[in-house]
């Protein structure tokens, strides 16, 4: 998985089940499963982890569909990068993962060949107040270690 770097990012360390509040958003993770594994003769611990962001800002956030951003670094809808600094990435697991805002699509009327039609158009990205965006990922870390996760938050351009 390619790493994404945020130019306007705030970065902080996370602890399991201890969410961090930043600008009305809650960032955190929790472990859903843990297993000891032997990978090519080395002992590791495999963690299934849920990373999440919850919007507690009091309002729905709408982010621009910035064409230039999508071409250059593709971070237009990426809200945060969760990086496990001690993850190995072995056995097709990851070292980091993004949480992304969902596409915001509206129905609009257009005229095509003198005929009016309703089409769906993506106008940006949305993160509703009270909504939690989450993602399940797997990290493999050295045995007897727990995941060390750093969160970098992005501030996409709002509408």
C-alpha positions in Angstrom: 0.0 0.0 0.0 1.4 3.4 -0.9 1.9 5.9 1.8 0.2 9.2 1.7 1.7 12.3 3.3 -0.4 15.2 4.4 1.1 18.7 4.0 -1.2 20.3 6.6 -1.2 17.4 9.0 -1.3 17.3 12.8 0.2 14.1 14.1 -0.3 12.4 17.5 0.2 9.0 19.1 -2.8 6.9 19.9 -3.4 4.3 22.6 -5.9 1.5 22.4 -9.4 2.5 23.5 -8.2 6.0 24.4 -9.6 8.3 21.7 -8.0 11.7 21.0 -10.2 14.7 20.4 -9.0 17.2 17.8 -11.2 20.1 16.4 -14.4 18.3 17.2 -13.3 14.9 15.7 -12.5 11.8 17.7 -9.7 9.6 16.5 -9.0 6.1 17.9 -8.6 2.4 17.5 -9.3 -0.8 19.3 -8.1 -4.4 18.9 -10.7 -6.9 17.9 -8.5 -10.0 17.8 -5.0 -11.1 18.7 -3.1 -14.2 17.6 0.5 -15.4 17.9 2.0 -16.5 14.6 5.3 -18.0 13.3 6.3 -16.4 10.0 9.3 -17.9 8.3 10.7 -19.1 11.6 10.1 -15.8 13.4 7.5 -15.2 16.1 5.0 -12.4 15.6 1.7 -11.2 17.0 -1.1 -10.6 14.5 -3.6 -7.9 15.5 -7.0 -7.3 13.9 -7.6 -3.6 14.5 -10.5 -1.2 13.9 -9.4 2.4 13.3 -12.1 5.1 13.4 -13.0 8.8 13.3 -16.2 10.2 14.7 -17.6 13.6 13.8 -18.6 15.5 17.0 -18.3 19.0 15.5 -22.0 19.7 15.6 -22.4 20.0 11.9 -22.0 17.9 8.7 -18.7 18.5 6.9 -18.7 18.8 3.1 -15.4 18.7 1.3 -14.6 19.9 -2.2 -14.1 17.5 -5.1 -10.7 19.1 -5.9 -9.6 17.8 -9.3 -6.1 19.1 -9.0 -5.6 17.4 -5.6 -7.0 14.1 -7.0 -4.4 14.2 -9.8 -1.4 15.2 -7.8 -1.6 13.4 -4.5 -5.1 11.9 -4.2 -5.8 13.2 -0.7 -9.0 15.1 -1.4 -11.2 12.8 0.7 -8.6 11.4 3.0 -9.3 12.5 6.6 -6.5 10.7 8.5 -3.6 8.3 8.1 -3.2 5.7 10.8 0.5 4.5 10.8 1.6 1.4 12.8 5.3 2.2 13.4 6.2 -1.3 14.5 4.2 -3.2 11.9 6.2 -5.6 9.7 3.9 -5.6 6.6 4.5 -9.4 6.3 2.0 -11.9 5.0 0.1 -9.3 2.9 -0.7 -7.1 5.9 -0.4 -3.4 6.1 1.7 -0.8 7.9 -0.8 2.0 7.6 -4.3 2.8 6.4 -6.4 5.9 5.6 -9.9 6.8 6.7 -11.7 8.6 3.9 -14.9 10.7 3.7 -17.7 9.2 1.6 -18.6 10.6 -1.8 -21.4 13.2 -1.8 -23.6 12.7 -4.8 -26.6 14.8 -5.7 -29.3 14.4 -8.4 -29.3 17.1 -11.0 -31.3 17.9 -14.1 -29.4 18.2 -17.4 -30.6 18.7 -20.9 -29.2 16.2 -23.4 -30.4 16.4 -27.1 -33.2 18.7 -26.0 -34.4 16.1 -23.5 -34.3 16.8 -19.8 -32.8 14.0 -17.7 -31.9 13.5 -14.1 -28.3 12.4 -13.5 -26.3 11.8 -10.4 -23.2 14.0 -10.0 -20.4 13.7 -7.5 -19.9 17.1 -6.0 -17.5 16.3 -3.2 -17.2 14.3 0.0 -19.4 14.2 3.1 -18.9 13.4 6.8 -22.1 13.8 8.7 -22.3 15.0 12.3 -22.4 12.1 14.7 -21.2 9.7 12.0 -18.3 7.3 12.6 -16.1 6.3 9.7 -14.1 3.1 10.4 -11.9 0.6 8.8 -10.8 -2.9 9.8 -7.1 -3.7 9.2 -4.5 -6.3 10.2 -1.1 -5.5 11.6 1.7 -8.0 12.3 4.2 -6.8 14.9 7.1 -8.5 16.7 6.0 -10.9 19.4 5.2 -9.4 22.8 4.7 -6.0 21.3 1.4 -4.2 20.8 0.7 -1.9 17.8 2.2 1.5 18.1 -0.1 3.8 16.1 0.5 7.4 15.1 -2.4 9.3 13.5 -1.8 12.1 11.0 -4.9 14.1 10.3 -5.6 15.9 7.1 -7.7 19.1 6.7 -9.4 18.8 3.3 -10.8 21.9 1.7 -14.4 22.5 2.9 -17.2 23.7 0.8 
